[in-house]
Amino acid sequence: MAGPLKYTVTHYRRKDRTHEEFLKWFVEEHLPLAMPIFKRHGVLEYTLFVTPEDLNGALKQELTKVRPTWDVADFDCFLEFTIPSAQTIKDVMSDPDWLNAIKDENEWCDMSRSLASLGYATPYLLKTGEVVNLPKFK
């Protein structure tokens, strides 16, 4: 496959922090330090996907009715990076400023539960309503 990669990371907050406190720290303290590093190393896009407990609880309640064997992920947020290559991850993490950007993460995140993945994303339905990348769609 060609094209940019997607790199994702899930984070759980420490249990002694509320979801709201965690997100406030993440957005107001961590991201302002991280963004210049992301830009410096060619991160193409970055999205913070937040998973509040009330939404996940409601989803779980409804989902068990139609998919009883499924579980609902319970992490607090999902980070999605669009990057030109896997080297970008190494470059960000080895940047001298990165240690400062993550200096408080152990006070806020349960790092033992974080999960990372690397792969490709292929769009099939665009915001415009257009279906793409399907050879036989009418």
Buried (B, 14 or more C-beta within 10 A) or exposed (E): EEEBBBBBBBBBBBEEBEBEEBBEBBEEBBBEBBEEBBEEBBBEEBEEEBBEEEEBEEBBEEBEEEEEEEEBEEBBBBBBBBBEEEEBBEBBEEBEEBEEBBEBBEEBBBEEEBEEEEEEEEEEEEEEEEEEEEEEEE
